[in-house]
Amino acid sequence: MTPLLRADHLRFAWPGGRPLFNGLSLALGPGLTWVTGDDGCGKSTLLSLLAGALAPQAGRLWAAGHWADEDPVAYRRQVFWIDPQTEAHDALPAAGYLEGLSAHWPGLSEAALADLVDGFGLAEHLHKPLYMLSTGSRRKVWLTAALATGAPVTLIDQPFAALDAPSARFLADCLTEVAEHPSRAWVVADHAAPPDTPEGFILRLSGT
């Protein structure tokens, strides 16, 4: 397996706290890897580190041919991630945010974007500024972006949070499909992986 994402000997601790990660190494190839564990074990923090949004105190990150410490801009072009809690795009209408993705992600699939907007039932909300959307609808916008961008590596945090049942079923089908992708890596953080997930595609964090 040729990895698309590597972390070598990562160390990270919040100020005044114990290390969440101390020497963590991983190599992830194409398909879907689940990062699982209880609240507080570091799932969201790990995704922020892998995204380049947080800097480790030690260790290196590599994605699709680029080291984060050597060329952070090129590294971040390989990895799609958005903080589900972000307010950075609040003033934009949902359609404006989605239409702007192609400037940063040339592999964006317009056909996939349209299918995802339909699948998540977002069409009636596209004209609204993001700050006016419910938590669930905002998350659907972020998920639509994540699933359509075509990034070599895509990170998704707690994908099912705040989703209605039809959207959760649609997302589960999407994740089943991307799990078979031959050339892209997906890293999804949640409390548990689906029951039929092979052990080799689960990274369990203990928080100890």
PyRosetta script that sets phi, psi and omega in degrees:
from pyrosetta import init, pose_from_sequence

init()
pose = pose_from_sequence("MTPLLRADHLRFAWPGGRPLFNGLSLALGPGLTWVTGDDGCGKSTLLSLLAGALAPQAGRLWAAGHWADEDPVAYRRQVFWIDPQTEAHDALPAAGYLEGLSAHWPGLSEAALADLVDGFGLAEHLHKPLYMLSTGSRRKVWLTAALATGAPVTLIDQPFAALDAPSARFLADCLTEVAEHPSRAWVVADHAAPPDTPEGFILRLSGT")
pose.set_psi(1, 126.6)
pose.set_omega(1, 173.7)
pose.set_phi(2, -89.9)
pose.set_psi(2, 119.1)
pose.set_omega(2, -177.0)
pose.set_phi(3, -70.7)
pose.set_psi(3, 150.8)
pose.set_omega(3, 170.5)
pose.set_phi(4, -102.4)
pose.set_psi(4, -20.3)
pose.set_omega(4, -178.4)
pose.set_phi(5, -141.2)
pose.set_psi(5, 129.9)
pose.set_omega(5, 178.5)
pose.set_phi(6, -130.8)
pose.set_psi(6, 142.6)
pose.set_omega(6, 169.1)
pose.set_phi(7, -126.0)
pose.set_psi(7, 127.4)
pose.set_omega(7, -177.0)
pose.set_phi(8, -117.1)
pose.set_psi(8, 110.4)
pose.set_omega(8, 171.6)
pose.set_phi(9, 55.7)
pose.set_psi(9, 48.2)
pose.set_omega(9, -179.6)
pose.set_phi(10, -70.5)
pose.set_psi(10, 138.3)
pose.set_omega(10, 170.5)
pose.set_phi(11, -128.8)
pose.set_psi(11, 133.2)
pose.set_omega(11, 177.1)
pose.set_phi(12, -151.4)
pose.set_psi(12, 135.7)
pose.set_omega(12, 173.4)
pose.set_phi(13, -142.1)
pose.set_psi(13, 140.2)
pose.set_omega(13, 171.4)
pose.set_phi(14, -71.3)
pose.set_psi(14, 151.4)
pose.set_omega(14, -177.6)
pose.set_phi(15, -52.9)
pose.set_psi(15, 126.9)
pose.set_omega(15, 178.9)
pose.set_phi(16, 79.7)
pose.set_psi(16, 0.2)
pose.set_omega(16, -177.9)
pose.set_phi(17, -109.9)
pose.set_psi(17, 170.5)
pose.set_omega(17, 176.1)
pose.set_phi(18, -75.0)
pose.set_psi(18, 157.8)
pose.set_omega(18, 178.8)
pose.set_phi(19, -62.0)
pose.set_psi(19, 129.7)
pose.set_omega(19, 170.4)
pose.set_phi(20, -75.9)
pose.set_psi(20, -37.6)
pose.set_omega(20, 178.2)
pose.set_phi(21, -132.5)
pose.set_psi(21, 136.6)
pose.set_omega(21, -178.9)
pose.set_phi(22, -142.7)
pose.set_psi(22, 91.0)
pose.set_omega(22, -177.6)
pose.set_phi(23, 88.4)
pose.set_psi(23, 24.0)
pose.set_omega(23, -178.8)
pose.set_phi(24, -71.5)
pose.set_psi(24, 127.5)
pose.set_omega(24, 174.8)
pose.set_phi(25, -127.9)
pose.set_psi(25, 142.8)
pose.set_omega(25, 175.9)
pose.set_phi(26, -155.2)
pose.set_psi(26, 156.6)
pose.set_omega(26, 176.3)
pose.set_phi(27, -140.0)
pose.set_psi(27, 116.2)
pose.set_omega(27, -174.0)
pose.set_phi(28, -116.5)
pose.set_psi(28, 128.1)
pose.set_omega(28, 177.9)
pose.set_phi(29, -98.3)
pose.set_psi(29, -167.2)
pose.set_omega(29, -179.2)
pose.set_phi(30, -60.6)
pose.set_psi(30, 155.9)
pose.set_omega(30, -178.8)
pose.set_phi(31, 105.3)
pose.set_psi(31, -165.1)
pose.set_omega(31, -171.5)
pose.set_phi(32, -114.4)
pose.set_psi(32, 121.7)
pose.set_omega(32, 175.2)
pose.set_phi(33, -111.2)
pose.set_psi(33, 131.7)
pose.set_omega(33, 178.0)
pose.set_phi(34, -98.5)
pose.set_psi(34, 128.8)
pose.set_omega(34, 171.8)
pose.set_phi(35, -100.8)
pose.set_psi(35, 116.7)
pose.set_omega(35, -172.0)
pose.set_phi(36, -124.2)
pose.set_psi(36, 164.1)
pose.set_omega(36, 177.7)
pose.set_phi(37, 150.5)
pose.set_psi(37, 170.1)
pose.set_omega(37, -178.2)
pose.set_phi(38, -73.2)
pose.set_psi(38, 168.0)
pose.set_omega(38, 175.0)
pose.set_phi(39, -56.5)
pose.set_psi(39, 137.2)
pose.set_omega(39, 176.9)
pose.set_phi(40, 87.6)
pose.set_psi(40, 0.3)
pose.set_omega(40, -177.4)
pose.set_phi(41, -83.7)
pose.set_psi(41, -11.1)
pose.set_omega(41, 175.7)
pose.set_phi(42, 109.5)
pose.set_psi(42, 15.6)
pose.set_omega(42, -177.9)
pose.set_phi(43, -61.1)
pose.set_psi(43, -52.4)
pose.set_omega(43, -178.7)
pose.set_phi(44, -66.1)
pose.set_psi(44, -37.1)
pose.set_omega(44, 178.4)
pose.set_phi(45, -63.4)
pose.set_psi(45, -41.4)
pose.set_omega(45, 178.8)
pose.set_phi(46, -62.0)
pose.set_psi(46, -43.1)
pose.set_omega(46, 178.5)
pose.set_phi(47, -62.9)
pose.set_psi(47, -39.2)
pose.set_omega(47, 177.9)
pose.set_phi(48, -63.2)
pose.set_psi(48, -38.0)
pose.set_omega(48, 176.4)
pose.set_phi(49, -66.0)
pose.set_psi(49, -47.2)
pose.set_omega(49, -179.2)
pose.set_phi(50, -63.8)
pose.set_psi(50, -28.8)
pose.set_omega(50, 179.3)
pose.set_phi(51, -77.7)
pose.set_psi(51, -14.8)
pose.set_omega(51, -174.6)
pose.set_phi(52, 85.1)
pose.set_psi(52, 7.2)
pose.set_omega(52, 178.9)
pose.set_phi(53, -80.5)
pose.set_psi(53, -26.0)
pose.set_omega(53, 172.6)
pose.set_phi(54, -118.1)
pose.set_psi(54, 146.0)
pose.set_omega(54, 178.5)
pose.set_phi(55, -100.5)
pose.set_psi(55, 129.4)
pose.set_omega(55, 176.1)
pose.set_phi(56, -70.7)
pose.set_psi(56, 154.0)
pose.set_omega(56, 175.4)
pose.set_phi(57, -76.0)
pose.set_psi(57, -20.3)
pose.set_omega(57, 175.7)
pose.set_phi(58, -156.7)
pose.set_psi(58, 158.3)
pose.set_omega(58, 178.2)
pose.set_phi(59, 99.1)
pose.set_psi(59, 174.3)
pose.set_omega(59, -175.5)
pose.set_phi(60, -134.6)
pose.set_psi(60, 155.5)
pose.set_omega(60, 177.7)
pose.set_phi(61, -125.3)
pose.set_psi(61, 142.5)
pose.set_omega(61, -178.5)
pose.set_phi(62, -139.0)
pose.set_psi(62, 135.3)
pose.set_omega(62, 177.5)
pose.set_phi(63, -141.6)
pose.set_psi(63, 122.9)
pose.set_omega(63, 172.6)
pose.set_phi(64, 46.2)
pose.set_psi(64, 45.0)
pose.set_omega(64, 174.2)
pose.set_phi(65, 97.1)
pose.set_psi(65, 2.4)
pose.set_omega(65, -175.3)
pose.set_phi(66, -129.6)
pose.set_psi(66, 130.6)
pose.set_omega(66, 174.2)
pose.set_phi(67, -86.2)
pose.set_psi(67, 134.1)
pose.set_omega(67, -177.2)
pose.set_phi(68, -65.0)
pose.set_psi(68, -34.4)
pose.set_omega(68, -177.1)
pose.set_phi(69, -79.2)
pose.set_psi(69, -21.3)
pose.set_omega(69, 179.8)
pose.set_phi(70, -88.8)
pose.set_psi(70, -38.7)
pose.set_omega(70, -178.8)
pose.set_phi(71, -147.4)
pose.set_psi(71, 80.1)
pose.set_omega(71, -175.4)
pose.set_phi(72, -61.0)
pose.set_psi(72, -32.3)
pose.set_omega(72, 179.6)
pose.set_phi(73, -66.5)
pose.set_psi(73, -46.7)
pose.set_omega(73, 178.9)
pose.set_phi(74, -64.4)
pose.set_psi(74, -37.6)
pose.set_omega(74, 178.2)
pose.set_phi(75, -60.1)
pose.set_psi(75, -48.1)
pose.set_omega(75, -175.6)
pose.set_phi(76, -68.3)
pose.set_psi(76, -20.6)
pose.set_omega(76, 175.3)
pose.set_phi(77, -72.0)
pose.set_psi(77, -15.7)
pose.set_omega(77, 179.1)
pose.set_phi(78, -91.0)
pose.set_psi(78, -15.1)
pose.set_omega(78, -168.8)
pose.set_phi(79, -125.4)
pose.set_psi(79, 117.3)
pose.set_omega(79, 174.4)
pose.set_phi(80, -94.3)
pose.set_psi(80, 129.6)
pose.set_omega(80, 175.8)
pose.set_phi(81, -157.0)
pose.set_psi(81, 141.0)
pose.set_omega(81, 171.9)
pose.set_phi(82, -137.7)
pose.set_psi(82, 133.7)
pose.set_omega(82, 177.2)
pose.set_phi(83, -66.8)
pose.set_psi(83, 120.2)
pose.set_omega(83, -178.5)
pose.set_phi(84, -58.8)
pose.set_psi(84, -21.6)
pose.set_omega(84, -178.5)
pose.set_phi(85, -92.6)
pose.set_psi(85, 0.5)
pose.set_omega(85, -173.1)
pose.set_phi(86, -61.7)
pose.set_psi(86, 145.9)
pose.set_omega(86, 172.5)
pose.set_phi(87, -114.1)
pose.set_psi(87, 10.3)
pose.set_omega(87, -172.9)
pose.set_phi(88, -63.3)
pose.set_psi(88, -27.3)
pose.set_omega(88, -175.5)
pose.set_phi(89, -109.2)
pose.set_psi(89, 14.4)
pose.set_omega(89, -170.0)
pose.set_phi(90, -56.7)
pose.set_psi(90, -34.7)
pose.set_omega(90, -175.6)
pose.set_phi(91, -75.1)
pose.set_psi(91, -17.3)
pose.set_omega(91, -178.0)
pose.set_phi(92, -80.0)
pose.set_psi(92, 144.6)
pose.set_omega(92, 165.5)
pose.set_phi(93, -67.2)
pose.set_psi(93, 153.8)
pose.set_omega(93, -178.9)
pose.set_phi(94, -55.4)
pose.set_psi(94, -40.9)
pose.set_omega(94, 179.3)
pose.set_phi(95, -62.4)
pose.set_psi(95, -39.4)
pose.set_omega(95, 179.9)
pose.set_phi(96, -64.1)
pose.set_psi(96, -40.8)
pose.set_omega(96, 177.2)
pose.set_phi(97, -62.2)
pose.set_psi(97, -47.7)
pose.set_omega(97, -177.3)
pose.set_phi(98, -66.6)
pose.set_psi(98, -38.6)
pose.set_omega(98, 180.0)
pose.set_phi(99, -67.3)
pose.set_psi(99, -27.9)
pose.set_omega(99, -179.2)
pose.set_phi(100, -78.8)
pose.set_psi(100, -9.0)
pose.set_omega(100, -176.0)
pose.set_phi(101, -63.4)
pose.set_psi(101, -34.5)
pose.set_omega(101, -173.6)
pose.set_phi(102, -65.0)
pose.set_psi(102, -21.6)
pose.set_omega(102, 178.4)
pose.set_phi(103, -66.8)
pose.set_psi(103, -28.9)
pose.set_omega(103, -179.3)
pose.set_phi(104, -103.7)
pose.set_psi(104, -23.3)
pose.set_omega(104, -174.8)
pose.set_phi(105, -127.3)
pose.set_psi(105, 85.9)
pose.set_omega(105, -176.1)
pose.set_phi(106, -63.2)
pose.set_psi(106, -17.9)
pose.set_omega(106, 178.0)
pose.set_phi(107, -84.0)
pose.set_psi(107, 5.2)
pose.set_omega(107, -179.7)
pose.set_phi(108, -54.8)
pose.set_psi(108, 133.9)
pose.set_omega(108, 177.7)
pose.set_phi(109, -99.6)
pose.set_psi(109, 113.6)
pose.set_omega(109, 178.3)
pose.set_phi(110, -65.0)
pose.set_psi(110, -35.5)
pose.set_omega(110, 178.8)
pose.set_phi(111, -65.0)
pose.set_psi(111, -44.1)
pose.set_omega(111, 177.6)
pose.set_phi(112, -63.4)
pose.set_psi(112, -39.3)
pose.set_omega(112, 179.2)
pose.set_phi(113, -58.8)
pose.set_psi(113, -46.9)
pose.set_omega(113, 179.9)
pose.set_phi(114, -63.1)
pose.set_psi(114, -43.0)
pose.set_omega(114, 179.5)
pose.set_phi(115, -63.5)
pose.set_psi(115, -37.9)
pose.set_omega(115, -178.4)
pose.set_phi(116, -72.4)
pose.set_psi(116, -41.0)
pose.set_omega(116, 175.4)
pose.set_phi(117, -57.4)
pose.set_psi(117, -42.1)
pose.set_omega(117, 178.5)
pose.set_phi(118, -68.0)
pose.set_psi(118, -46.1)
pose.set_omega(118, -176.9)
pose.set_phi(119, -63.6)
pose.set_psi(119, -34.8)
pose.set_omega(119, 178.8)
pose.set_phi(120, -90.5)
pose.set_psi(120, 0.4)
pose.set_omega(120, 179.0)
pose.set_phi(121, 64.5)
pose.set_psi(121, 39.9)
pose.set_omega(121, -174.3)
pose.set_phi(122, -92.9)
pose.set_psi(122, -10.6)
pose.set_omega(122, -170.7)
pose.set_phi(123, -54.1)
pose.set_psi(123, -41.0)
pose.set_omega(123, -176.4)
pose.set_phi(124, -72.8)
pose.set_psi(124, -10.5)
pose.set_omega(124, -177.7)
pose.set_phi(125, -106.2)
pose.set_psi(125, -5.3)
pose.set_omega(125, -170.5)
pose.set_phi(126, -63.0)
pose.set_psi(126, -29.0)
pose.set_omega(126, -177.5)
pose.set_phi(127, -81.2)
pose.set_psi(127, -9.6)
pose.set_omega(127, -173.8)
pose.set_phi(128, -86.7)
pose.set_psi(128, 142.3)
pose.set_omega(128, 171.5)
pose.set_phi(129, -60.1)
pose.set_psi(129, 146.1)
pose.set_omega(129, -176.1)
pose.set_phi(130, -59.2)
pose.set_psi(130, -31.4)
pose.set_omega(130, -178.7)
pose.set_phi(131, -67.4)
pose.set_psi(131, -18.0)
pose.set_omega(131, 179.9)
pose.set_phi(132, -86.7)
pose.set_psi(132, -10.9)
pose.set_omega(132, -176.6)
pose.set_phi(133, -80.9)
pose.set_psi(133, 151.3)
pose.set_omega(133, 172.7)
pose.set_phi(134, -66.5)
pose.set_psi(134, 164.1)
pose.set_omega(134, 177.9)
pose.set_phi(135, -56.2)
pose.set_psi(135, -43.1)
pose.set_omega(135, -179.9)
pose.set_phi(136, -64.0)
pose.set_psi(136, -42.6)
pose.set_omega(136, -179.3)
pose.set_phi(137, -68.3)
pose.set_psi(137, -38.3)
pose.set_omega(137, 175.5)
pose.set_phi(138, -59.8)
pose.set_psi(138, -44.6)
pose.set_omega(138, 179.8)
pose.set_phi(139, -62.9)
pose.set_psi(139, -34.5)
pose.set_omega(139, 176.7)
pose.set_phi(140, -64.1)
pose.set_psi(140, -37.0)
pose.set_omega(140, 176.3)
pose.set_phi(141, -63.0)
pose.set_psi(141, -46.5)
pose.set_omega(141, 179.3)
pose.set_phi(142, -63.0)
pose.set_psi(142, -40.3)
pose.set_omega(142, 179.6)
pose.set_phi(143, -66.6)
pose.set_psi(143, -39.9)
pose.set_omega(143, 176.6)
pose.set_phi(144, -58.6)
pose.set_psi(144, -44.5)
pose.set_omega(144, 178.1)
pose.set_phi(145, -62.1)
pose.set_psi(145, -47.9)
pose.set_omega(145, -177.0)
pose.set_phi(146, -60.1)
pose.set_psi(146, -39.5)
pose.set_omega(146, -175.4)
pose.set_phi(147, -80.8)
pose.set_psi(147, -14.8)
pose.set_omega(147, -174.8)
pose.set_phi(148, -106.9)
pose.set_psi(148, -16.6)
pose.set_omega(148, -168.0)
pose.set_phi(149, -67.5)
pose.set_psi(149, -27.9)
pose.set_omega(149, -176.8)
pose.set_phi(150, 79.4)
pose.set_psi(150, 14.4)
pose.set_omega(150, 179.5)
pose.set_phi(151, -63.4)
pose.set_psi(151, 145.7)
pose.set_omega(151, 176.2)
pose.set_phi(152, -57.3)
pose.set_psi(152, -36.4)
pose.set_omega(152, 179.7)
pose.set_phi(153, -128.6)
pose.set_psi(153, 129.9)
pose.set_omega(153, 178.9)
pose.set_phi(154, -125.1)
pose.set_psi(154, 129.9)
pose.set_omega(154, -179.8)
pose.set_phi(155, -112.7)
pose.set_psi(155, 131.7)
pose.set_omega(155, -179.6)
pose.set_phi(156, -133.5)
pose.set_psi(156, 128.5)
pose.set_omega(156, -177.9)
pose.set_phi(157, -105.2)
pose.set_psi(157, 125.0)
pose.set_omega(157, 177.3)
pose.set_phi(158, 43.9)
pose.set_psi(158, 66.3)
pose.set_omega(158, -170.5)
pose.set_phi(159, -63.8)
pose.set_psi(159, -28.0)
pose.set_omega(159, -174.0)
pose.set_phi(160, -92.1)
pose.set_psi(160, -4.2)
pose.set_omega(160, -177.6)
pose.set_phi(161, -61.1)
pose.set_psi(161, 130.8)
pose.set_omega(161, 174.1)
pose.set_phi(162, 68.6)
pose.set_psi(162, 11.1)
pose.set_omega(162, 178.8)
pose.set_phi(163, -87.0)
pose.set_psi(163, 144.4)
pose.set_omega(163, 170.7)
pose.set_phi(164, -73.0)
pose.set_psi(164, 164.1)
pose.set_omega(164, -173.3)
pose.set_phi(165, -59.6)
pose.set_psi(165, -45.2)
pose.set_omega(165, 178.8)
pose.set_phi(166, -62.1)
pose.set_psi(166, -39.2)
pose.set_omega(166, 179.5)
pose.set_phi(167, -68.1)
pose.set_psi(167, -37.1)
pose.set_omega(167, 178.2)
pose.set_phi(168, -64.0)
pose.set_psi(168, -40.2)
pose.set_omega(168, 178.1)
pose.set_phi(169, -66.6)
pose.set_psi(169, -42.0)
pose.set_omega(169, 178.2)
pose.set_phi(170, -62.0)
pose.set_psi(170, -43.5)
pose.set_omega(170, 178.8)
pose.set_phi(171, -63.3)
pose.set_psi(171, -42.3)
pose.set_omega(171, 179.1)
pose.set_phi(172, -58.3)
pose.set_psi(172, -40.2)
pose.set_omega(172, 177.6)
pose.set_phi(173, -65.0)
pose.set_psi(173, -41.1)
pose.set_omega(173, 178.4)
pose.set_phi(174, -61.4)
pose.set_psi(174, -43.7)
pose.set_omega(174, -178.4)
pose.set_phi(175, -68.3)
pose.set_psi(175, -34.6)
pose.set_omega(175, 175.0)
pose.set_phi(176, -61.5)
pose.set_psi(176, -39.2)
pose.set_omega(176, -179.5)
pose.set_phi(177, -68.8)
pose.set_psi(177, -45.6)
pose.set_omega(177, -176.4)
pose.set_phi(178, -71.2)
pose.set_psi(178, -20.9)
pose.set_omega(178, 178.2)
pose.set_phi(179, -60.4)
pose.set_psi(179, -21.5)
pose.set_omega(179, -179.6)
pose.set_phi(180, -98.1)
pose.set_psi(180, 6.0)
pose.set_omega(180, -174.2)
pose.set_phi(181, -66.8)
pose.set_psi(181, 132.9)
pose.set_omega(181, -174.1)
pose.set_phi(182, -83.5)
pose.set_psi(182, -14.2)
pose.set_omega(182, -171.5)
pose.set_phi(183, -137.5)
pose.set_psi(183, 8.0)
pose.set_omega(183, 177.5)
pose.set_phi(184, -128.6)
pose.set_psi(184, 148.4)
pose.set_omega(184, 179.2)
pose.set_phi(185, -110.4)
pose.set_psi(185, 139.6)
pose.set_omega(185, 179.0)
pose.set_phi(186, -125.4)
pose.set_psi(186, 130.9)
pose.set_omega(186, 177.4)
pose.set_phi(187, -123.3)
pose.set_psi(187, 117.7)
pose.set_omega(187, -174.7)
pose.set_phi(188, -120.7)
pose.set_psi(188, 125.5)
pose.set_omega(188, 179.2)
pose.set_phi(189, -100.7)
pose.set_psi(189, 128.5)
pose.set_omega(189, 176.3)
pose.set_phi(190, -158.6)
pose.set_psi(190, 171.9)
pose.set_omega(190, -176.6)
pose.set_phi(191, -65.6)
pose.set_psi(191, -32.6)
pose.set_omega(191, -179.9)
pose.set_phi(192, -151.0)
pose.set_psi(192, 155.1)
pose.set_omega(192, 175.6)
pose.set_phi(193, -89.0)
pose.set_psi(193, 157.9)
pose.set_omega(193, 174.2)
pose.set_phi(194, -54.8)
pose.set_psi(194, 148.5)
pose.set_omega(194, -173.0)
pose.set_phi(195, -57.3)
pose.set_psi(195, -29.3)
pose.set_omega(195, -175.6)
pose.set_phi(196, -93.8)
pose.set_psi(196, 11.8)
pose.set_omega(196, -178.7)
pose.set_phi(197, -72.7)
pose.set_psi(197, 127.3)
pose.set_omega(197, 177.1)
pose.set_phi(198, -60.5)
pose.set_psi(198, 144.3)
pose.set_omega(198, -177.5)
pose.set_phi(199, -56.3)
pose.set_psi(199, -33.5)
pose.set_omega(199, -178.0)
pose.set_phi(200, -67.7)
pose.set_psi(200, -9.6)
pose.set_omega(200, -179.8)
pose.set_phi(201, -114.0)
pose.set_psi(201, 24.4)
pose.set_omega(201, 176.1)
pose.set_phi(202, -125.8)
pose.set_psi(202, 126.7)
pose.set_omega(202, 173.4)
pose.set_phi(203, -111.4)
pose.set_psi(203, 108.6)
pose.set_omega(203, -176.8)
pose.set_phi(204, -95.2)
pose.set_psi(204, 126.2)
pose.set_omega(204, 176.6)
pose.set_phi(205, -101.4)
pose.set_psi(205, 135.0)
pose.set_omega(205, -176.4)
pose.set_phi(206, -96.6)
pose.set_psi(206, -24.5)
pose.set_omega(206, -176.7)
pose.set_phi(207, 75.1)
pose.set_psi(207, 14.1)
pose.set_omega(207, 178.7)
pose.set_phi(208, -114.5)
pose.dump_pdb("model.pdb")
